[in-house]
Amino acid sequence: MIDIHSKKLEDHVDDLEATFSYWGKREPYFSVLTAPQFLLRNMNDQGSMNDQALKHFYNLGAYDISFALEILERNGVKINPTTAFDFGCGLGRLTFALAKIFRFVIGCDISEPHLEIARDNACQFGINNVHFIKSSTNLLDRLSPESFDFIYSRLVLQHIPPILSRAYIRQFTSLLKAGGHMLIQLPTASPDYTFNPEAPKASASSQMNGHSGDCGKGEDADTSERKIQMFTLEIREVLEAINEGKCRLTDLVFETDRDGWTSHVFLVRKDR
């Protein structure tokens, strides 16, 4: 794969799986967008999921995809609307929105509890052009090289240790078709901080989703020993992984600078 010790990568994947599977069973929606409105007790109505709350959650995914399309349009990019890959898809928040644009979308996540809900919700919404798979250390074990026209990842790489996120970015370049593009968002600078979703009134910087100003404030999730951590990857390191995959950066979008966290969106093209 890449010149990184495979055992160390597998250990990181195992730890991520344990963490997000835990939260997928306890607070699946809150683990994706850490706002009080997405705690299960606030989304349920008399013991069942409130349709309006559910639609609001997925509408925020559509908002993110519209932001992605604006970046593509600004750069004169016309995507082949055939195949897309949503890395770290969680509950399909972005996958469902991509499914309205592409003929077929694969969503990939480390947490089987999240994937089970994504599959159920896809059936509920009548979305039949998506397929969900479980992530692994090497995505090329499950997916064929050069099989996607578009790859998207948002609010995901920030929770993955740098040694592993670099490896995934390099794998993205292998999965991308010639002439294809990918958009990846991640923090590129941060203070010395670890996100703890169980902490009372967690700081708004704990999750840079760009939608909820009161993110993590006011109400607490169920306490847990499993902490969702935040990491950064320097721009230089992202560019190294992109260049190693014979791709090139076509746009770098400064997204936010909140409480010391700096986030960028990378638009990448594979020419051959």
Secondary structure, DSSP 8 states (H G I E B T S, - for coil): --SS-HHHHHHHHHHHHHHHHHHHHH-TTTTTS--GGGSHHHHEETTEE-HHHHHHHHHHHHHHHHHHHHHHHHTT----SSEEEEET-TTTTTHHHHTTTSSEEEEEES-HHHHHHHHHHHHHHT--SEEEEE--S-GGGTS-TT-EEEEEE-SSGGGS-HHHHHHHHHHHHHHEEEEEEEEEEEEEE--S----TTSTT--GGG---SS-TTTT-SS-----S---------HHHHHHHHHHTT-EEEEEEEEEEETTEEEEEEEEE---
